[in-house]
Amino acid sequence: MASDVRTASELLAEITGMLVEIVGDEFLLAEEVTLATTFNEDLALESIEFVALAELLHQRYGDEVDLMGFLAEKDMEEVLALSVGDLVGHIARSRQHRAGPPHAAG
């Protein structure tokens, strides 16, 4: 349904909120996070923080968004270069794929 599909800016806001929750607003101001922000270089997220992000994503989106599975498909350089925009795209694709075509019947 259209109401279930979020825009990139809405997804960015949700992810930014999760990141602020994980690292604290004293380290991360919400307005600093953009689609181009990288998790490694810009945010310096550590592996435990990625795990926390994966848990928050799971709580928010359930099984339809699998951060660890998404990361497992990438080589080390791709993981290190991962941006917030890459994650936004992954969430949007996962949710869109799960929703399927409007007239798909089983």
Backbone as XML, in Angstrom:
<?xml version="1.0"?>
<chain id="A" units="angstrom">
  <residue number="1" name="MET">
    <atom name="N" x="0.826" y="-1.174" z="0.000"/>
    <atom name="CA" x="0.000" y="0.000" z="0.000"/>
    <atom name="C" x="0.874" y="1.243" z="0.000"/>
  </residue>
  <residue number="2" name="ALA">
    <atom name="N" x="0.385" y="2.283" z="-0.602"/>
    <atom name="CA" x="1.146" y="3.521" z="-0.692"/>
    <atom name="C" x="1.449" y="4.092" z="0.679"/>
  </residue>
  <residue number="3" name="SER">
    <atom name="N" x="0.555" y="3.942" z="1.640"/>
    <atom name="CA" x="0.771" y="4.493" z="2.966"/>
    <atom name="C" x="1.901" y="3.767" z="3.697"/>
  </residue>
  <residue number="4" name="ASP">
    <atom name="N" x="2.249" y="2.567" z="3.254"/>
    <atom name="CA" x="3.300" y="1.791" z="3.896"/>
    <atom name="C" x="4.677" y="2.104" z="3.315"/>
  </residue>
  <residue number="5" name="VAL">
    <atom name="N" x="4.718" y="2.750" z="2.178"/>
    <atom name="CA" x="5.985" y="3.074" z="1.532"/>
    <atom name="C" x="6.437" y="4.441" z="2.020"/>
  </residue>
  <residue number="6" name="ARG">
    <atom name="N" x="7.650" y="4.492" z="2.520"/>
    <atom name="CA" x="8.173" y="5.740" z="3.049"/>
    <atom name="C" x="9.102" y="6.390" z="2.035"/>
  </residue>
  <residue number="7" name="THR">
    <atom name="N" x="9.166" y="7.704" z="2.082"/>
    <atom name="CA" x="10.075" y="8.419" z="1.207"/>
    <atom name="C" x="11.487" y="8.325" z="1.767"/>
  </residue>
  <residue number="8" name="ALA">
    <atom name="N" x="12.457" y="8.641" z="0.937"/>
    <atom name="CA" x="13.848" y="8.620" z="1.383"/>
    <atom name="C" x="14.051" y="9.560" z="2.562"/>
  </residue>
  <residue number="9" name="SER">
    <atom name="N" x="13.407" y="10.715" z="2.537"/>
    <atom name="CA" x="13.601" y="11.661" z="3.643"/>
    <atom name="C" x="12.989" y="11.132" z="4.941"/>
  </residue>
  <residue number="10" name="GLU">
    <atom name="N" x="11.864" y="10.422" z="4.839"/>
    <atom name="CA" x="11.269" y="9.823" z="6.037"/>
    <atom name="C" x="12.158" y="8.704" z="6.585"/>
  </residue>
  <residue number="11" name="LEU">
    <atom name="N" x="12.693" y="7.882" z="5.691"/>
    <atom name="CA" x="13.597" y="6.816" z="6.117"/>
    <atom name="C" x="14.872" y="7.402" z="6.711"/>
  </residue>
  <residue number="12" name="LEU">
    <atom name="N" x="15.394" y="8.459" z="6.093"/>
    <atom name="CA" x="16.586" y="9.122" z="6.618"/>
    <atom name="C" x="16.326" y="9.615" z="8.037"/>
  </residue>
  <residue number="13" name="ALA">
    <atom name="N" x="15.171" y="10.224" z="8.256"/>
    <atom name="CA" x="14.834" y="10.723" z="9.593"/>
    <atom name="C" x="14.740" y="9.574" z="10.604"/>
  </residue>
  <residue number="14" name="GLU">
    <atom name="N" x="14.156" y="8.454" z="10.204"/>
    <atom name="CA" x="14.050" y="7.301" z="11.100"/>
    <atom name="C" x="15.424" y="6.742" z="11.451"/>
  </residue>
  <residue number="15" name="ILE">
    <atom name="N" x="16.279" y="6.579" z="10.432"/>
    <atom name="CA" x="17.619" y="6.044" z="10.668"/>
    <atom name="C" x="18.430" y="7.017" z="11.517"/>
  </residue>
  <residue number="16" name="THR">
    <atom name="N" x="18.303" y="8.302" z="11.241"/>
    <atom name="CA" x="19.024" y="9.303" z="12.028"/>
    <atom name="C" x="18.610" y="9.219" z="13.491"/>
  </residue>
  <residue number="17" name="GLY">
    <atom name="N" x="17.319" y="9.067" z="13.740"/>
    <atom name="CA" x="16.847" y="8.912" z="15.112"/>
    <atom name="C" x="17.447" y="7.697" z="15.789"/>
  </residue>
  <residue number="18" name="MET">
    <atom name="N" x="17.554" y="6.603" z="15.048"/>
    <atom name="CA" x="18.163" y="5.389" z="15.590"/>
    <atom name="C" x="19.632" y="5.623" z="15.911"/>
  </residue>
  <residue number="19" name="LEU">
    <atom name="N" x="20.337" y="6.307" z="15.000"/>
    <atom name="CA" x="21.759" y="6.574" z="15.216"/>
    <atom name="C" x="21.978" y="7.465" z="16.430"/>
  </residue>
  <residue number="20" name="VAL">
    <atom name="N" x="21.129" y="8.477" z="16.598"/>
    <atom name="CA" x="21.231" y="9.354" z="17.772"/>
    <atom name="C" x="20.987" y="8.539" z="19.035"/>
  </residue>
  <residue number="21" name="GLU">
    <atom name="N" x="20.031" y="7.613" z="18.972"/>
    <atom name="CA" x="19.743" y="6.750" z="20.119"/>
    <atom name="C" x="20.948" y="5.875" z="20.463"/>
  </residue>
  <residue number="22" name="ILE">
    <atom name="N" x="21.659" y="5.404" z="19.444"/>
    <atom name="CA" x="22.793" y="4.499" z="19.649"/>
    <atom name="C" x="24.024" y="5.240" z="20.174"/>
  </residue>
  <residue number="23" name="VAL">
    <atom name="N" x="24.399" y="6.331" z="19.513"/>
    <atom name="CA" x="25.656" y="7.005" z="19.870"/>
    <atom name="C" x="25.454" y="8.199" z="20.793"/>
  </residue>
  <residue number="24" name="GLY">
    <atom name="N" x="24.226" y="8.651" z="20.940"/>
    <atom name="CA" x="23.946" y="9.782" z="21.821"/>
    <atom name="C" x="24.006" y="11.099" z="21.081"/>
  </residue>
  <residue number="25" name="ASP">
    <atom name="N" x="23.134" y="12.006" z="21.469"/>
    <atom name="CA" x="23.074" y="13.282" z="20.751"/>
    <atom name="C" x="24.255" y="14.187" z="21.055"/>
  </residue>
  <residue number="26" name="GLU">
    <atom name="N" x="25.050" y="13.854" z="22.071"/>
    <atom name="CA" x="26.250" y="14.653" z="22.308"/>
    <atom name="C" x="27.335" y="14.349" z="21.276"/>
  </residue>
  <residue number="27" name="PHE">
    <atom name="N" x="27.243" y="13.186" z="20.625"/>
    <atom name="CA" x="28.211" y="12.814" z="19.587"/>
    <atom name="C" x="27.677" y="13.037" z="18.184"/>
  </residue>
  <residue number="28" name="LEU">
    <atom name="N" x="26.375" y="13.071" z="18.060"/>
    <atom name="CA" x="25.769" y="13.132" z="16.738"/>
    <atom name="C" x="24.564" y="14.052" z="16.758"/>
  </residue>
  <residue number="29" name="LEU">
    <atom name="N" x="24.643" y="15.109" z="16.000"/>
    <atom name="CA" x="23.505" y="15.998" z="15.849"/>
    <atom name="C" x="22.709" y="15.524" z="14.642"/>
  </residue>
  <residue number="30" name="ALA">
    <atom name="N" x="21.416" y="15.421" z="14.807"/>
    <atom name="CA" x="20.565" y="14.862" z="13.757"/>
    <atom name="C" x="20.748" y="15.576" z="12.428"/>
  </residue>
  <residue number="31" name="GLU">
    <atom name="N" x="20.966" y="16.884" z="12.456"/>
    <atom name="CA" x="21.101" y="17.608" z="11.196"/>
    <atom name="C" x="22.428" y="17.338" z="10.487"/>
  </residue>
  <residue number="32" name="GLU">
    <atom name="N" x="23.338" y="16.619" z="11.135"/>
    <atom name="CA" x="24.613" y="16.284" z="10.505"/>
    <atom name="C" x="24.512" y="15.070" z="9.584"/>
  </residue>
  <residue number="33" name="VAL">
    <atom name="N" x="23.480" y="14.277" z="9.726"/>
    <atom name="CA" x="23.353" y="13.039" z="8.966"/>
    <atom name="C" x="22.619" y="13.312" z="7.654"/>
  </residue>
  <residue number="34" name="THR">
    <atom name="N" x="23.254" y="12.917" z="6.547"/>
    <atom name="CA" x="22.658" y="13.038" z="5.226"/>
    <atom name="C" x="22.723" y="11.670" z="4.547"/>
  </residue>
  <residue number="35" name="LEU">
    <atom name="N" x="22.169" y="11.576" z="3.358"/>
    <atom name="CA" x="22.256" y="10.324" z="2.604"/>
    <atom name="C" x="23.694" y="9.978" z="2.254"/>
  </residue>
  <residue number="36" name="ALA">
    <atom name="N" x="24.567" y="10.985" z="2.169"/>
    <atom name="CA" x="25.969" y="10.758" z="1.818"/>
    <atom name="C" x="26.844" y="10.415" z="3.026"/>
  </residue>
  <residue number="37" name="THR">
    <atom name="N" x="26.316" y="10.536" z="4.232"/>
    <atom name="CA" x="27.077" y="10.244" z="5.447"/>
    <atom name="C" x="27.461" y="8.770" z="5.469"/>
  </residue>
  <residue number="38" name="THR">
    <atom name="N" x="28.749" y="8.497" z="5.695"/>
    <atom name="CA" x="29.201" y="7.110" z="5.769"/>
    <atom name="C" x="29.247" y="6.656" z="7.223"/>
  </residue>
  <residue number="39" name="PHE">
    <atom name="N" x="28.957" y="5.380" z="7.418"/>
    <atom name="CA" x="28.952" y="4.825" z="8.765"/>
    <atom name="C" x="30.361" y="4.714" z="9.330"/>
  </residue>
  <residue number="40" name="ASN">
    <atom name="N" x="31.328" y="4.382" z="8.491"/>
    <atom name="CA" x="32.689" y="4.168" z="8.963"/>
    <atom name="C" x="33.458" y="5.481" z="9.114"/>
  </residue>
  <residue number="41" name="GLU">
    <atom name="N" x="33.625" y="6.197" z="8.019"/>
    <atom name="CA" x="34.473" y="7.377" z="8.047"/>
    <atom name="C" x="33.818" y="8.568" z="8.748"/>
  </residue>
  <residue number="42" name="ASP">
    <atom name="N" x="32.564" y="8.855" z="8.414"/>
    <atom name="CA" x="31.909" y="10.032" z="8.987"/>
    <atom name="C" x="31.413" y="9.806" z="10.415"/>
  </residue>
  <residue number="43" name="LEU">
    <atom name="N" x="30.784" y="8.660" z="10.663"/>
    <atom name="CA" x="30.199" y="8.401" z="11.976"/>
    <atom name="C" x="31.095" y="7.567" z="12.880"/>
  </residue>
  <residue number="44" name="ALA">
    <atom name="N" x="32.101" y="6.919" z="12.309"/>
    <atom name="CA" x="33.026" y="6.058" z="13.056"/>
    <atom name="C" x="32.270" y="5.022" z="13.900"/>
  </residue>
  <residue number="45" name="LEU">
    <atom name="N" x="31.235" y="4.425" z="13.300"/>
    <atom name="CA" x="30.459" y="3.406" z="14.000"/>
    <atom name="C" x="31.305" y="2.163" z="14.212"/>
  </residue>
  <residue number="46" name="GLU">
    <atom name="N" x="31.258" y="1.630" z="15.405"/>
    <atom name="CA" x="31.978" y="0.400" z="15.718"/>
    <atom name="C" x="31.034" y="-0.778" z="15.529"/>
  </residue>
  <residue number="47" name="SER">
    <atom name="N" x="31.596" y="-1.979" z="15.526"/>
    <atom name="CA" x="30.785" y="-3.170" z="15.243"/>
    <atom name="C" x="29.637" y="-3.330" z="16.235"/>
  </residue>
  <residue number="48" name="ILE">
    <atom name="N" x="29.853" y="-3.030" z="17.499"/>
    <atom name="CA" x="28.789" y="-3.160" z="18.492"/>
    <atom name="C" x="27.653" y="-2.178" z="18.194"/>
  </residue>
  <residue number="49" name="GLU">
    <atom name="N" x="27.997" y="-1.028" z="17.645"/>
    <atom name="CA" x="26.984" y="-0.042" z="17.282"/>
    <atom name="C" x="26.197" y="-0.491" z="16.045"/>
  </residue>
  <residue number="50" name="PHE">
    <atom name="N" x="26.882" y="-1.177" z="15.119"/>
    <atom name="CA" x="26.180" y="-1.769" z="13.977"/>
    <atom name="C" x="25.181" y="-2.818" z="14.454"/>
  </residue>
  <residue number="51" name="VAL">
    <atom name="N" x="25.584" y="-3.604" z="15.453"/>
    <atom name="CA" x="24.685" y="-4.616" z="16.006"/>
    <atom name="C" x="23.475" y="-3.931" z="16.635"/>
  </residue>
  <residue number="52" name="ALA">
    <atom name="N" x="23.708" y="-2.854" z="17.360"/>
    <atom name="CA" x="22.599" y="-2.104" z="17.965"/>
    <atom name="C" x="21.683" y="-1.529" z="16.886"/>
  </residue>
  <residue number="53" name="LEU">
    <atom name="N" x="22.268" y="-1.023" z="15.797"/>
    <atom name="CA" x="21.474" y="-0.503" z="14.685"/>
    <atom name="C" x="20.645" y="-1.621" z="14.060"/>
  </residue>
  <residue number="54" name="ALA">
    <atom name="N" x="21.251" y="-2.782" z="13.875"/>
    <atom name="CA" x="20.527" y="-3.922" z="13.311"/>
    <atom name="C" x="19.339" y="-4.288" z="14.197"/>
  </residue>
  <residue number="55" name="GLU">
    <atom name="N" x="19.525" y="-4.240" z="15.507"/>
    <atom name="CA" x="18.445" y="-4.559" z="16.440"/>
    <atom name="C" x="17.315" y="-3.534" z="16.353"/>
  </residue>
  <residue number="56" name="LEU">
    <atom name="N" x="17.668" y="-2.251" z="16.291"/>
    <atom name="CA" x="16.648" y="-1.209" z="16.166"/>
    <atom name="C" x="15.898" y="-1.322" z="14.834"/>
  </residue>
  <residue number="57" name="LEU">
    <atom name="N" x="16.619" y="-1.630" z="13.761"/>
    <atom name="CA" x="15.969" y="-1.830" z="12.465"/>
    <atom name="C" x="15.004" y="-3.009" z="12.530"/>
  </residue>
  <residue number="58" name="HIS">
    <atom name="N" x="15.432" y="-4.071" z="13.204"/>
    <atom name="CA" x="14.571" y="-5.249" z="13.341"/>
    <atom name="C" x="13.320" y="-4.912" z="14.154"/>
  </residue>
  <residue number="59" name="GLN">
    <atom name="N" x="13.492" y="-4.157" z="15.236"/>
    <atom name="CA" x="12.342" y="-3.753" z="16.046"/>
    <atom name="C" x="11.373" y="-2.906" z="15.230"/>
  </residue>
  <residue number="60" name="ARG">
    <atom name="N" x="11.911" y="-2.034" z="14.385"/>
    <atom name="CA" x="11.077" y="-1.110" z="13.612"/>
    <atom name="C" x="10.419" y="-1.770" z="12.397"/>
  </residue>
  <residue number="61" name="TYR">
    <atom name="N" x="11.198" y="-2.599" z="11.672"/>
    <atom name="CA" x="10.726" y="-3.143" z="10.397"/>
    <atom name="C" x="10.510" y="-4.651" z="10.405"/>
  </residue>
  <residue number="62" name="GLY">
    <atom name="N" x="10.878" y="-5.322" z="11.466"/>
    <atom name="CA" x="10.728" y="-6.772" z="11.515"/>
    <atom name="C" x="11.725" y="-7.467" z="10.591"/>
  </residue>
  <residue number="63" name="ASP">
    <atom name="N" x="11.344" y="-8.641" z="10.127"/>
    <atom name="CA" x="12.244" y="-9.454" z="9.309"/>
    <atom name="C" x="12.446" y="-8.918" z="7.900"/>
  </residue>
  <residue number="64" name="GLU">
    <atom name="N" x="11.625" y="-7.954" z="7.489"/>
    <atom name="CA" x="11.730" y="-7.480" z="6.112"/>
    <atom name="C" x="13.016" y="-6.697" z="5.858"/>
  </residue>
  <residue number="65" name="VAL">
    <atom name="N" x="13.659" y="-6.175" z="6.892"/>
    <atom name="CA" x="14.926" y="-5.460" z="6.727"/>
    <atom name="C" x="15.985" y="-6.192" z="7.541"/>
  </residue>
  <residue number="66" name="ASP">
    <atom name="N" x="16.931" y="-6.829" z="6.849"/>
    <atom name="CA" x="17.983" y="-7.623" z="7.477"/>
    <atom name="C" x="19.326" y="-6.951" z="7.229"/>
  </residue>
  <residue number="67" name="LEU">
    <atom name="N" x="19.759" y="-6.106" z="8.180"/>
    <atom name="CA" x="21.014" y="-5.375" z="8.013"/>
    <atom name="C" x="22.201" y="-6.321" z="7.911"/>
  </residue>
  <residue number="68" name="MET">
    <atom name="N" x="22.255" y="-7.327" z="8.757"/>
    <atom name="CA" x="23.401" y="-8.233" z="8.732"/>
    <atom name="C" x="23.454" y="-9.019" z="7.423"/>
  </residue>
  <residue number="69" name="GLY">
    <atom name="N" x="22.310" y="-9.417" z="6.910"/>
    <atom name="CA" x="22.268" y="-10.094" z="5.613"/>
    <atom name="C" x="22.707" y="-9.167" z="4.492"/>
  </residue>
  <residue number="70" name="PHE">
    <atom name="N" x="22.277" y="-7.913" z="4.572"/>
    <atom name="CA" x="22.668" y="-6.892" z="3.594"/>
    <atom name="C" x="24.180" y="-6.695" z="3.614"/>
  </residue>
  <residue number="71" name="LEU">
    <atom name="N" x="24.758" y="-6.621" z="4.809"/>
    <atom name="CA" x="26.207" y="-6.436" z="4.932"/>
    <atom name="C" x="26.967" y="-7.682" z="4.478"/>
  </residue>
  <residue number="72" name="ALA">
    <atom name="N" x="26.403" y="-8.851" z="4.716"/>
    <atom name="CA" x="27.070" y="-10.100" z="4.346"/>
    <atom name="C" x="27.248" y="-10.231" z="2.843"/>
  </residue>
  <residue number="73" name="GLU">
    <atom name="N" x="26.412" y="-9.531" z="2.065"/>
    <atom name="CA" x="26.510" y="-9.581" z="0.609"/>
    <atom name="C" x="27.620" y="-8.684" z="0.072"/>
  </residue>
  <residue number="74" name="LYS">
    <atom name="N" x="28.263" y="-7.926" z="0.933"/>
    <atom name="CA" x="29.256" y="-6.940" z="0.502"/>
    <atom name="C" x="30.661" y="-7.368" z="0.891"/>
  </residue>
  <residue number="75" name="ASP">
    <atom name="N" x="31.642" y="-6.906" z="0.098"/>
    <atom name="CA" x="33.024" y="-7.152" z="0.492"/>
    <atom name="C" x="33.443" y="-6.063" z="1.485"/>
  </residue>
  <residue number="76" name="MET">
    <atom name="N" x="34.621" y="-6.193" z="2.055"/>
    <atom name="CA" x="35.063" y="-5.291" z="3.118"/>
    <atom name="C" x="35.093" y="-3.830" z="2.667"/>
  </residue>
  <residue number="77" name="GLU">
    <atom name="N" x="35.566" y="-3.574" z="1.449"/>
    <atom name="CA" x="35.609" y="-2.191" z="0.956"/>
    <atom name="C" x="34.214" y="-1.590" z="0.866"/>
  </residue>
  <residue number="78" name="GLU">
    <atom name="N" x="33.248" y="-2.391" z="0.415"/>
    <atom name="CA" x="31.866" y="-1.907" z="0.301"/>
    <atom name="C" x="31.256" y="-1.633" z="1.677"/>
  </residue>
  <residue number="79" name="VAL">
    <atom name="N" x="31.566" y="-2.490" z="2.645"/>
    <atom name="CA" x="31.069" y="-2.281" z="4.004"/>
    <atom name="C" x="31.669" y="-0.999" z="4.587"/>
  </residue>
  <residue number="80" name="LEU">
    <atom name="N" x="32.954" y="-0.798" z="4.391"/>
    <atom name="CA" x="33.616" y="0.396" z="4.923"/>
    <atom name="C" x="33.102" y="1.673" z="4.263"/>
  </residue>
  <residue number="81" name="ALA">
    <atom name="N" x="32.664" y="1.582" z="3.016"/>
    <atom name="CA" x="32.179" y="2.758" z="2.288"/>
    <atom name="C" x="30.661" y="2.946" z="2.414"/>
  </residue>
  <residue number="82" name="LEU">
    <atom name="N" x="29.989" y="2.056" z="3.144"/>
    <atom name="CA" x="28.533" y="2.098" z="3.253"/>
    <atom name="C" x="28.051" y="3.442" z="3.785"/>
  </residue>
  <residue number="83" name="SER">
    <atom name="N" x="27.068" y="3.998" z="3.090"/>
    <atom name="CA" x="26.507" y="5.290" z="3.498"/>
    <atom name="C" x="25.094" y="5.102" z="4.045"/>
  </residue>
  <residue number="84" name="VAL">
    <atom name="N" x="24.622" y="6.123" z="4.711"/>
    <atom name="CA" x="23.244" y="6.126" z="5.196"/>
    <atom name="C" x="22.294" y="5.973" z="4.003"/>
  </residue>
  <residue number="85" name="GLY">
    <atom name="N" x="22.631" y="6.609" z="2.888"/>
    <atom name="CA" x="21.818" y="6.486" z="1.675"/>
    <atom name="C" x="21.736" y="5.057" z="1.169"/>
  </residue>
  <residue number="86" name="ASP">
    <atom name="N" x="22.837" y="4.305" z="1.277"/>
    <atom name="CA" x="22.810" y="2.891" z="0.885"/>
    <atom name="C" x="21.812" y="2.120" z="1.746"/>
  </residue>
  <residue number="87" name="LEU">
    <atom name="N" x="21.813" y="2.406" z="3.048"/>
    <atom name="CA" x="20.887" y="1.734" z="3.949"/>
    <atom name="C" x="19.448" y="2.160" z="3.672"/>
  </residue>
  <residue number="88" name="VAL">
    <atom name="N" x="19.230" y="3.439" z="3.412"/>
    <atom name="CA" x="17.894" y="3.929" z="3.058"/>
    <atom name="C" x="17.393" y="3.194" z="1.820"/>
  </residue>
  <residue number="89" name="GLY">
    <atom name="N" x="18.245" y="3.059" z="0.806"/>
    <atom name="CA" x="17.871" y="2.343" z="-0.414"/>
    <atom name="C" x="17.541" y="0.883" z="-0.139"/>
  </residue>
  <residue number="90" name="HIS">
    <atom name="N" x="18.333" y="0.251" z="0.717"/>
    <atom name="CA" x="18.090" y="-1.149" z="1.065"/>
    <atom name="C" x="16.738" y="-1.311" z="1.759"/>
  </residue>
  <residue number="91" name="ILE">
    <atom name="N" x="16.438" y="-0.422" z="2.702"/>
    <atom name="CA" x="15.160" y="-0.493" z="3.419"/>
    <atom name="C" x="14.004" y="-0.281" z="2.447"/>
  </residue>
  <residue number="92" name="ALA">
    <atom name="N" x="14.129" y="0.723" z="1.597"/>
    <atom name="CA" x="13.065" y="1.015" z="0.628"/>
    <atom name="C" x="12.832" y="-0.175" z="-0.292"/>
  </residue>
  <residue number="93" name="ARG">
    <atom name="N" x="13.918" y="-0.779" z="-0.810"/>
    <atom name="CA" x="13.787" y="-1.941" z="-1.694"/>
    <atom name="C" x="13.192" y="-3.138" z="-0.953"/>
  </residue>
  <residue number="94" name="SER">
    <atom name="N" x="13.632" y="-3.355" z="0.280"/>
    <atom name="CA" x="13.128" y="-4.489" z="1.061"/>
    <atom name="C" x="11.646" y="-4.361" z="1.323"/>
  </residue>
  <residue number="95" name="ARG">
    <atom name="N" x="11.230" y="-3.169" z="1.688"/>
    <atom name="CA" x="9.814" y="-2.933" z="1.990"/>
    <atom name="C" x="8.977" y="-2.996" z="0.717"/>
  </residue>
  <residue number="96" name="GLN">
    <atom name="N" x="9.507" y="-2.476" z="-0.378"/>
    <atom name="CA" x="8.789" y="-2.501" z="-1.649"/>
    <atom name="C" x="8.664" y="-3.940" z="-2.150"/>
  </residue>
  <residue number="97" name="HIS">
    <atom name="N" x="9.744" y="-4.700" z="-2.042"/>
    <atom name="CA" x="9.736" y="-6.102" z="-2.473"/>
    <atom name="C" x="8.741" y="-6.910" z="-1.668"/>
  </residue>
  <residue number="98" name="ARG">
    <atom name="N" x="8.700" y="-6.664" z="-0.361"/>
    <atom name="CA" x="7.780" y="-7.400" z="0.483"/>
    <atom name="C" x="6.328" y="-7.070" z="0.150"/>
  </residue>
  <residue number="99" name="ALA">
    <atom name="N" x="6.074" y="-5.791" z="-0.145"/>
    <atom name="CA" x="4.720" y="-5.380" z="-0.476"/>
    <atom name="C" x="4.251" y="-6.025" z="-1.765"/>
  </residue>
  <residue number="100" name="GLY">
    <atom name="N" x="5.185" y="-6.192" z="-2.715"/>
    <atom name="CA" x="4.865" y="-6.832" z="-3.980"/>
    <atom name="C" x="3.944" y="-5.994" z="-4.820"/>
  </residue>
  <residue number="101" name="PRO">
    <atom name="N" x="3.623" y="-6.488" z="-6.016"/>
    <atom name="CA" x="2.687" y="-5.773" z="-6.883"/>
    <atom name="C" x="1.325" y="-5.664" z="-6.224"/>
  </residue>
  <residue number="102" name="PRO">
    <atom name="N" x="0.590" y="-4.602" z="-6.481"/>
    <atom name="CA" x="-0.696" y="-4.385" z="-5.814"/>
    <atom name="C" x="-1.723" y="-5.481" z="-6.061"/>
  </residue>
  <residue number="103" name="HIS">
    <atom name="N" x="-1.624" y="-6.166" z="-7.196"/>
    <atom name="CA" x="-2.632" y="-7.183" z="-7.508"/>
    <atom name="C" x="-2.076" y="-8.601" z="-7.443"/>
  </residue>
  <residue number="104" name="ALA">
    <atom name="N" x="-0.955" y="-8.792" z="-6.747"/>
    <atom name="CA" x="-0.394" y="-10.131" z="-6.611"/>
    <atom name="C" x="-1.283" y="-10.963" z="-5.694"/>
  </residue>
  <residue number="105" name="ALA">
    <atom name="N" x="-1.663" y="-12.105" z="-6.158"/>
    <atom name="CA" x="-2.516" y="-12.991" z="-5.364"/>
    <atom name="C" x="-1.805" y="-14.322" z="-5.175"/>
  </residue>
  <residue number="106" name="GLY">
    <atom name="N" x="-2.080" y="-14.963" z="-4.064"/>
    <atom name="CA" x="-1.400" y="-16.204" z="-3.755"/>
    <atom name="C" x="-2.217" y="-17.412" z="-3.915"/>
  </residue>
</chain>
